[in-house]
Amino acid sequence: MANTEKNHVRLKALNEIMLNYTDDDHFLTMNEILTLMSEKGFSSKRQTISNDFEKIKETFGTVVEQVGESKNTKYHVVNRAFTKSDIILLVDAVQSSQVISVEDTENLIKKLEKFTSDPLRRTIQDNVTIFGRAKTFNPSFQNVVAVINDAMSKNRQIVFKYYCYDENKKLVPRHNGKYYKISPWGKLWKDDRYYMIGFDSEAGIMKNYRIDKIGNVTITEDKRESNENSKKFNAAEYAKSHFDMFSGDVKDVTLEVKNEARDIIIDQFGKDLIMIPKKDSFTVSVKVAVNPPFFAWLFSKYDIIKILSPDDVKREAVKEAENFIKSVESPSGK
């Protein structure tokens, strides 16, 4: 083996040791580094290792920091692509997500583990809990996400089948296997569900679809179609105004809210609101998709939030309340 190649292999071995064994909380002494290098078949000296730290920075971009002095000197990597907090946050998000299958969850976590040290990797493995959590049964979930991304980047429509559960709890195509043709304009993660937001030209409105229930998806040659809402689609605004991701006409609704419910309003609609104070309450105008989930949200907070306007939304709320009352059977003995 030529000297240049030999040096590169040695540097690669040192780089792997530092990445595998050190992080912000874990360090190696020079003796430990020399021992680990020896186990990999390289006989090195202290000064050689010190010089090699600069070389692995130039070659691999790995920055090693020296901590302490003399006999207490230790070394660790300080410029990982992901910090400890980043990795833990990402792993927790993946394992808790209902839209990622068990198999994909395990694979993604294994990939994330490669970006951290061995001590943190063991900690993650000890704390990962996948089973017992509801997960998607759609094996093509990641492929569906990729196709939607490609369609948006190519400005193309997609066709797909949309699935639901039957009486045997099996996913079956809706509408006898009919293909949906939609212009995708965005994706949105809300309430632990992942949605595609698209324009349905046949209905003339924006709709949302659970990505874990999309299958048989392909990109067409037809360019995306749109209306005013799709042209200015904003995922954050869409999430604020659509309760439980149900479609509906988006209207400006003025609410009167008790002061103790301020957090509820900000959590749902964000901070960019004009709150007009009254004595024990305030009024606020919000954009809302007027639909049953919105009224259900409102009814559950009837003592702290009420509709002031517009009148057509107030009338619809009364109608929804009356329909609910009719749906409830009279109590026995009456």
Number of C-alpha atoms within 10 A of each C-alpha: 6 6 8 9 10 11 13 14 13 20 20 14 18 22 23 14 18 22 21 18 18 22 24 13 11 15 20 20 16 18 12 12 21 19 15 17 18 12 10 13 11 15 13 14 11 12 8 10 17 13 10 18 20 14 17 20 14 11 14 11 13 21 18 21 13 15 14 9 8 7 8 9 13 19 20 21 23 16 14 16 11 13 15 16 9 11 20 19 11 15 22 16 13 20 23 18 21 20 26 24 23 21 12 18 21 16 12 16 20 15 11 15 19 12 17 21 23 18 14 20 19 11 11 18 12 9 11 14 12 17 9 6 12 14 19 16 17 18 15 17 19 15 12 21 18 10 15 24 16 14 21 18 10 13 19 20 23 25 18 19 20 23 20 13 12 11 6 6 8 11 15 15 19 15 12 8 12 12 17 15 20 25 29 26 28 18 20 20 15 15 11 11 16 21 22 21 24 25 25 19 15 8 8 11 17 23 20 20 17 18 25 26 23 23 20 11 20 15 19 16 11 11 14 20 19 20 14 9 13 19 11 10 16 14 15 13 13 18 18 19 23 21 22 15 22 16 18 18 13 15 15 16 19 18 19 20 25 18 16 10 14 15 12 13 16 13 10 13 18 14 11 7 12 11 16 11 14 12 7 9 17 18 20 16 18 19 17 22 22 22 20 17 16 18 19 16 13 16 16 10 14 13 10 16 23 17 18 15 15 13 11 9 19 15 12 15 21 13 12 17 15 11 11 11 11 10 9 8 7 9 6 5 4 4
